C-alpha cells in the first residue's frame, strides 16, 4: 500500500466518521471497518464513497483565479456534499526543550535513559495510540499497555466513545524526529492533543511537551486555508498585485520573477499552509500563551515539582530525593524523575545491576526500550567491524570514562544538523509528500550515522581505576554513544581519535 493510499484511507475514515463525537455508522460496523483496515482487506463499503473523494484532492488542478476555485468547489460539492463540507482534524505535537531534559543530569547513563525514554514515546507510544505496532515484536506487550493507559485516561462516556476507537494507523502522517503529525475525527482533536501532552508528562515527569490541533475541510488539504464563502478569498490575481508588500512577502516569500509569483503562491496555498498554521500555534502554546478561541488551557499537563530548600536533593541537585541506591557505585540519591532516566538507561544497555529499582517500590512500569547502539549492531558488516573480536562479547559503554579509554581520556562530541530543511519543507504540498519526506530523512540520517560509526573498532578497556570502573577492565566495548537520532539532527559521543568526525 502506497503512502498516498494509506493517508487517503485515513482521510476517508474522518469523513465517514463525521464531525460529531459518535460516528455516523453504528459501533458494530465501526469494529468491522477497523478490523478490515487492520488486516489489509478490501475497503469497507461504508467508507468507499469517501475514499473516492479523498483520492481526488491530489489530482485537482490548481486554479489561477478565485472564480475557478469556486467552480471547482461547487462541482465537487455536487458529487458528494457531505464529504466536501465535513471538517477533518489535524494534530501536531511533541517534546519541547529537549536538551534541557536530556542533559539535566551529567552521567552518561542518565543522559542515555532520558533520550531513550523520549524516543520510545515518539516512535512507539504515540503510534500505539492509533493501533500501529512497530516491526519489532519486543514492543507488543508494551503497546498493549499503552492502549490500556489511553483507554483509562480517555474512556467512553455519555457523549464520546473511547479516544482509541476514533484512531486508526492510516491517520498518521509521520511520528519521527520527536514530533507527530496526524489526522483524526474533528470531535477528537483536543482529546488527542491532550493525550500526547499527558503521555510525555506521565512517563518523564519533567520533560516539556506541547500539542495543538485544528479542523479543516477536505478542499483545504489541497488549496490551503480557505474562507467561507469561498469566493471572498484573496487568490493569485490579488497576490500578484500585493506580492511586494512586506507582510505578503514575509508570508509567501520574495518573487524574483513573474514566474516565481505563481510558484510561490501555489507552494504556500497547499497542505503546507495548514502545517504552518499548526506550527505557529505550537510555538504560541509552547511559550505558555492561550490560543484565541481555544477551549484548552494554555498548559494542559505541566510538569511541576516542589523545590523545598531543606530536603535532600537528588544526584543532579535538581529535585527532592526519594531513594538512596546504596548498592550502586558512589551510592547515588535519586528523585523519581532521575530514577526513571537511570533505569531506562540501564535497560537500554542491558546492564544487570537493576535490583535497586525494585527496592524503590515505585509503581511506574519500565517497559521495553532499545538503544540506538543495539540498532547499529544489526546494521553492521560484522567481519569488518568486529575484526579480532567476538560480536557476542561486545558491550555498550557505560560512561564517558570508558569511551575516553579508547583515546587517552579524551572524547569528542559530534552534532550534525540538516541544512536548509525549512526551505525544502516550504515546497512540500501534500500530506503524502510530508510523510515520504519524513520517512526519507529519518532513514537517511540513521543510515549515515551507522555508515560513519562502522569505521570504528571495538575497544578493550584497560587501566581503569575507582570503585565505579575498576571491575570493567578487560571488557570489550563500542567506543561511542549515540545520544539521539531525531529528524535531521544527530548527537554522538565518540573517542577523539577516530575517522567519524570527518565522515559525518
HELIX and SHEET records of a PDB file:
HELIX    1   1 UNK A    3  UNK A   17  1                                  15    
HELIX    2   2 UNK A   27  UNK A   38  1                                  12    
HELIX    3   3 UNK A   45  UNK A   54  1                                  10    
HELIX    4   4 UNK A   57  UNK A   59  5                                   3    
HELIX    5   5 UNK A   66  UNK A   79  1                                  14    
HELIX    6   6 UNK A   81  UNK A   85  1                                   5    
HELIX    7   7 UNK A   98  UNK A  102  1                                   5    
HELIX    8   8 UNK A  108  UNK A  120  1                                  13    
HELIX    9   9 UNK A  121  UNK A  125  3                                   5    
HELIX   10  10 UNK A  126  UNK A  129  1                                   4    
HELIX   11  11 UNK A  137  UNK A  139  5                                   3    
HELIX   12  12 UNK A  140  UNK A  153  1                                  14    
HELIX   13  13 UNK A  163  UNK A  166  5                                   4    
HELIX   14  14 UNK A  169  UNK A  171  5                                   3    
HELIX   15  15 UNK A  186  UNK A  188  5                                   3    
HELIX   16  16 UNK A  189  UNK A  204  1                                  16    
HELIX   17  17 UNK A  220  UNK A  223  1                                   4    
HELIX   18  18 UNK A  230  UNK A  232  5                                   3    
HELIX   19  19 UNK A  236  UNK A  242  1                                   7    
HELIX   20  20 UNK A  246  UNK A  252  1                                   7    
HELIX   21  21 UNK A  258  UNK A  268  1                                  11    
HELIX   22  22 UNK A  271  UNK A  286  1                                  16    
HELIX   23  23 UNK A  336  UNK A  348  1                                  13    
HELIX   24  24 UNK A  355  UNK A  359  1                                   5    
HELIX   25  25 UNK A  372  UNK A  379  1                                   8    
HELIX   26  26 UNK A  382  UNK A  385  1                                   4    
HELIX   27  27 UNK A  391  UNK A  393  5                                   3    
HELIX   28  28 UNK A  400  UNK A  404  1                                   5    
HELIX   29  29 UNK A  405  UNK A  407  5                                   3    
HELIX   30  30 UNK A  421  UNK A  425  1                                   5    
HELIX   31  31 UNK A  431  UNK A  453  1                                  23    
HELIX   32  32 UNK A  470  UNK A  472  5                                   3    
HELIX   33  33 UNK A  500  UNK A  503  1                                   4    
SHEET    1   A 4 UNK A 172  UNK A 176  0                                        
SHEET    2   A 4 UNK A 179  UNK A 185 -1                                        
SHEET    3   A 4 UNK A  87  UNK A  96 -1                                        
SHEET    4   A 4 UNK A 208  UNK A 217 -1                                        
SHEET    1   B 2 UNK A 323  UNK A 324  0                                        
SHEET    2   B 2 UNK A 333  UNK A 334 -1                                        
SHEET    1   C 3 UNK A 394  UNK A 396  0                                        
SHEET    2   C 3 UNK A 476  UNK A 478  1                                        
SHEET    3   C 3 UNK A 459  UNK A 460 -1                                        
SHEET    1   D 3 UNK A 411  UNK A 417  0                                        
SHEET    2   D 3 UNK A 489  UNK A 495 -1                                        
SHEET    3   D 3 UNK A 480  UNK A 486 -1                                        
END                                                                             
